[in-house]
Amino acid sequence: MRNALMRLSFAVTTMIALAFLVPLAYVTNQIAHDRALAEAQYQADAMVAALASVSGNGSGALDRAVATVPAGQSGRLAVHLKGEPTVGTSHAAESDVDRAARQGRSATVGAPGGVAYLQTVVLDGDRTAVVEVYVSDGDLSRGVGAAWLALAALAVVLVAGSTILADRLGAQIVRATRRLADGARAFGDGDLHARVDPDGPPELRDAARSFNRMADQMVAFADAERELAADLSHRLRTPLTALRLDADAMPPGPIGERMRQAFDALDDEIEQIITTARRSAADRVAETTDLVEVVADRLAFWSVLAEDQQRPWRVVGGQEPVFVPVSESDLISAVDCMLGNVFQHTPEGTGFEVHVSPRGLIVDDAGPGIADPAKALKRGSSGAGSTGLGLDIVRRVAEATGGRLVLERSPLRGARVGFVLLEAEPAPPPLRPTRRIVR
């Protein structure tokens, strides 16, 4: 935009300058030409007055009269008397002089290196004299070069000044536009604190204020949705408390202990959901979570149910930490969705494998597989009686890491569900012992 404004200003100013300066240059040349001829006419008139006073006094008096005129002193004046020798220095052709004498009027004729002004005068005794004043080309154009140079300099100053002014104005517009674009880009990249200081022309200032209002409303809408999710999660505490009382009333044993552990884990999950949901969207910061540790924690939970259902399972990899740029709660949700699909959509006794590495997380099972993967990826759509949200949760977590969702047939002839990371974060020095998955 800035370059376009500069080019536009340069073109417009150049055309305006040419429209005015070309006629001015022509007029300047014509003025210089007319001034030189007027000066020649003045010199001729002075010689005519001198002729009137020296007429009849002989050629010597005429020579002295010619010498008293400036044009005669510089060799540009001549007096032609019919039947007598020419006095002074003549530059005009003899035929032009004779024609002027016959016509009895002034004329300007061409001469070598310039022009000659011829003025006819009638002396005493009806004698005709022709006064010639020579004007060289240099005299005809004296001062024109300097005038044209001044006009050219003026044109350059005008064009350069207007271009620089357009550049300054364009820079202000471009700077304000870039700030607006940077703010929108930052907000789109997840920086919910991004705002734009209104600057530039009124239209851009209004656009910046509208962007700020839109950003504030979007943050407010997101916070309202989070509050609603927190309220809905809190409503789960009432039935959960009732179930917890029933579990506490169960006689001691492995089943009762497992039920109480499950309720404790569920209570912790609800508490974490409420805490996360109530946090303002604008106050959230980027988090990094160890994928291996999360998988180990969730396998510790699901392995108990796998043993009850006699499901063989094994883990491949998981000896080194793998840090991914998502929050722990989101990663737990994705892992639970992948493992939960195995228990929900395959019969008891069906085995599964968990592959965890810096490339991502894959869960293979030996079940019937997914008949329609495209339909399974539609949020809220499920052909197995579930909510249809699990795979969408895994997809969103995969995209948040810059990776992609994997949904295909597994080597175990069942379903393969997981995500491939675009680039895993380098492992920082651990602040606490890292859990390794051992099976």
ABEGO torsion letter per residue (X at the ends): XAAAAAAAAAAAAAAAAAAAAAAAAAAAAAAAAAAAAAAAAAAAAAAAAAAAAABGAEAAAAAAAAAABAAAAAGABBBBBBGBBBBEBBABBAAAAAAAAAAGBBBBBBBBGEBBBBBBBBBBGGBBBBBBBBBBAAAAABGAAAAAAAAAAAAAAAAAAAAAAAAAAAAAAAAAAAAAAAAAAAAAAGBAABBBBBBEBAAAAAAAAAAAAAAAAAAAAAAAAAAAAAAAAAAAAAAAAAAAAAAAABBBEAAAAAAAAAAAAAAAAAAAAAAAAABBAAABBBBBBBAAAAAAAAAAAAAAAAAAAGBBBBBBEGABBBBBBBBAAAAAAAAAAAAAAAAAABBBGBBBBBBBBAAEBBBBBABAEBABAAAAABBGBBAAGBAGAAAAAAAAAAAAAGBBBBBBBBAAGBBBBEBBBABBBBBBBBABBBBBBBX
